[in-house]
Amino acid sequence: MTQKAMDFIDDLLQALKDKGLYRQFRVLEGEQLPLAKFDGREVVNLSSNNYLGLNTHPRLRAAAIKAVEELGAGSGAVRTIAGTMSIHEELERRLAEFKHTEATLVLQSGFAANQGVLGSILEEGDLVISDELNHASIIDGLRLTKATRKIYPHSDMDGLKDVLEESKDFKKKLIVTDGVFSMDGDIAPLPQIVELAEQYEAIVMVDDAHSSGVLGKNGRGSINHFGLDGRVDIQVGTLSKAMGVMGGYMAGSQRLRELMIHRARPLLFSTSHPPAVAAACIAAIDVLLDEPELIQKLWDNAAYFKDGLNKLGFNTGHSETPITPVIVGKGDLAMKLSDRLFAEGVFAQGIGYPTVPEAKSRVRTIVTATHTKAMLDRALETFEKVGKELAII
Ligand SMILES: *Cc1c(COP(=O)(O)O)cnc(C)c1O
């Protein structure tokens, strides 16, 4: 009976296979390094978000080990019951100081942070205005609220202005955007967004997942990058990408922190981080402050690699950050390029519909501070060989 009732799963899997969307994990053996072993093959790794190599940084490792020894493996409860440890609050103080905001609140992930923030502030009758390319965690966070949603074309300021103009009747308006867009590597036009928000009295929320540790002084993010400290009401950041560990946070006002402590459901109903996570995140902030040369190296490597791809004749879109797409058009061609690159020793994820429009299918590359020139050259040579073989260049 159960057997038969569960047959729908086979149909759903078959449908994915028919559309060429069926995937299996690539499995990493050992550490997340720029030259790493996935599925038993050593490859130049252009697929991790480990921008600064902090996943394996000695200071983060040491901090995590010390926290396990002194504080144990788990936190034992949700934040609002018995699961707020002093190290959680120490991380929040350090983050607030780092981000130049009054307060921060850390949640289990960037995904949870978006859900927590949006669910805390949006109510029926409110309006949220969202960039069409915003991250899935924003889209899902919005779906859980009863606010009215309007979408503006990607980074289109005339489009945003039109929506604001036609929406003057809404009392509470929130503009939400990624700081850096994860599939294209372009930066949101935050100065214009902030100006429009001030003109139309809207709240601004920026999700800085791919900018935390990457943009701004010491990696403070896209708001700091544009000199907009103090003019963006709500920042969401992740501790899972360049920061090298796991977690997400709201950086903003003390009163928003207080509200979220009462209303952010991932905080209320899901256990807080193990102390080792908080400790390693604190160490990550220390590294950003003490070793800014890592960020310089990241940007040098990004410029070198992007330039190499452009010289070979690949279409890299309008990336402005270490995320560089190689846009090839058809989805099956992107997957073929990714597979052939992998077979030749370069891991760059193929991305097609529905993550990006079919005609903009691509492989996405992310270089890190820890790639050597030799690794990047090897990757470029492989891109040249496979690109010619598949008649992309
Ligand atoms: C990766 C990402 C997230 C999710 O962050 P996690 O900490 O991995 O949950 C949220 N928003 C954006 C824009 C992202 O790129």
PDBQT file of the ligand as one rigid body, heavy atoms in Angstrom, charges set to zero:
ROOT
HETATM    1  C1  LIG A 401      23.807  32.017  -0.012  1.00  0.00    +0.000 C 
HETATM    2  C2  LIG A 401      22.806  33.073   0.150  1.00  0.00    +0.000 A 
HETATM    3  C3  LIG A 401      21.929  33.074   1.234  1.00  0.00    +0.000 A 
HETATM    4  C4  LIG A 401      21.885  31.936   2.214  1.00  0.00    +0.000 C 
HETATM    5  O1  LIG A 401      22.937  31.985   3.115  1.00  0.00    +0.000 OA
HETATM    6  P1  LIG A 401      23.253  30.680   4.000  1.00  0.00    +0.000 P 
HETATM    7  O2  LIG A 401      24.029  31.216   5.140  1.00  0.00    +0.000 OA
HETATM    8  O3  LIG A 401      24.000  29.741   3.122  1.00  0.00    +0.000 OA
HETATM    9  O4  LIG A 401      21.935  30.123   4.406  1.00  0.00    +0.000 OA
HETATM   10  C5  LIG A 401      21.051  34.128   1.364  1.00  0.00    +0.000 A 
HETATM   11  N1  LIG A 401      21.025  35.134   0.472  1.00  0.00    +0.000 NA
HETATM   12  C6  LIG A 401      21.845  35.173  -0.587  1.00  0.00    +0.000 A 
HETATM   13  C7  LIG A 401      21.802  36.331  -1.523  1.00  0.00    +0.000 C 
HETATM   14  C8  LIG A 401      22.762  34.132  -0.796  1.00  0.00    +0.000 A 
HETATM   15  O5  LIG A 401      23.581  34.172  -1.846  1.00  0.00    +0.000 OA
ENDROOT
TORSDOF 0
